């Protein structure tokens, strides 16, 4: 299991109510909560992260991972 925290780079505030998709060995989607967090019950690994329609990054994800847009 891992958690993504999505923030606005300029303000540092959490990005709420955004659809987040991860794809790699597994694929899943979720929506950020009031804290900009979205939780995935997937094994750690290399995943491509997409927020809304924007491809953000590809990274090895485990535990908590922070993304700034």
Secondary structure, DSSP 8 states (H G I E B T S, - for coil): -EEEEEE-TTT--B--S-EEEEEESSEEEEE--TTSEEEE-S-SEEEEEEETTEEEEEEEE-EEEEEE-
